[in-house]
Amino acid sequence: MPYQAGQRLSGESASKLGHLDVLNSEFVNQVVEQFEHPDASSITSPDIDWFEVDKFARPLKYIFASDGSLQHLASSGNPKREVSFVKTALMRIDPTKIEQIDPDYPHPNQLRKLMSESAQHHATVFPVKNIRIHGTDWLYGMRKLIYDSFRDPQLDGEPYKTLKWVVYQKWEEGTKSNSPAFECPECYAELPGMKYDTDQIECPECQSVIFLTDIIGLHMEMSEDSASETLASAYMMIHETMMLFTAIRYLWQKNHHVLKETLFLKDGPLTLRGQYSKLVPNLRNFISKAKSIGVTIHLCGQEKTGKFVDFFKGYAHLVEPLEKGAPSRFSPLTHKFIHSEVQRKRDPKYPYGFRTNYGEKVLLKQSPHHLFVLNIPTGQYLDNENKPNRREDLIGVDRIMATIPKILSYRHESALVPIELVNGIASLSNYPSATVLKLFSGLE
Ligand SMILES: [Zn+2]
């Protein structure tokens, strides 16, 4: 990065590539040449299988979407205090309601009414700098803050109940599973997992109180005396996932018929990295259990930025449909293709997404101008580098694809209305919201 302009000296301007000595290298020259003069004819369509969207599949009747936002706030004055403000939202919006909105000029009052009737949000705050927690030590205080935030009484503790449902795999009636194994946050002792349905235990080694939320491992993002912004963003990611699964859990417990007719949309990939990946096997177990008894969970994540989006944009002009009205097509990306062509990794240690993903990458070219990178679950991980490669591998893909045209946004490129709306709720500081249970009224 060039120096910033000071008061007396003018700033350094960014040097042009042409001034670099390394240009003597033949390979560097090739790179620079392609950067400056892209050769469109050298881009070829990658060797992947495309499937036409099934035009006879029925669109889903109901939609839930979740999203989160993160704001970093700093005080003025001395000492400078900093906090991270996290908000997550869950929204129910049905395709028939979306059709009533003017796609080009949606009326703000109409949108506001829709949101207040059908959205629920959660907010909490994390100390980042120069904020003390009185009467207790820092680590314990932060762990308690995370525990209390999850149990947010405004949401009747519903996302917390969902976390418990996932941790103890409560969909398996009759089996009382323990939680996944984890490390004591205070003394680092290996704990075999908490007993079915417990909220708190005492560490057998150091006698500290351990909360159910400690299993997630958010405290690992903290340093000695401060929380980091990564703690807040990890909390947001876990919480928005639990918000969406709250809708799934509710319908699983109350009404399988409606559950099968619902699209669950998540802003972002179906991925939990690092210590959070210990929840991934449980999520996969649920989705495949539901499938095994004939309950298709239509779950879909949309990646709006990142490697896969850039990759798709780079060659989408070579892929059908090239004309308006031509059939939409999708392509599941195999683990092998992702490693070699998208990530360009040689000899990766694990198969792609093996530990972290509960959805596979699927490209969708809806129309010449609507490109989507979606994540769709397969249930259990398909441990084969040539998978997924069939439409049957992706759970509920046909009805998910049939629903997309009903919820396309014309305000932004490759955007979906429910994600746009839930994004609006999650990023506004104050919004009227319904109670969680109200979201489920009128479903039959
Ligand atoms: Zn301990």
Residues whose N, C-alpha, C, O or C-beta is under 5 A from the ligand:
A	BS01	ZN	C184 E186 C187 Y188 A189 C203 E205 C206
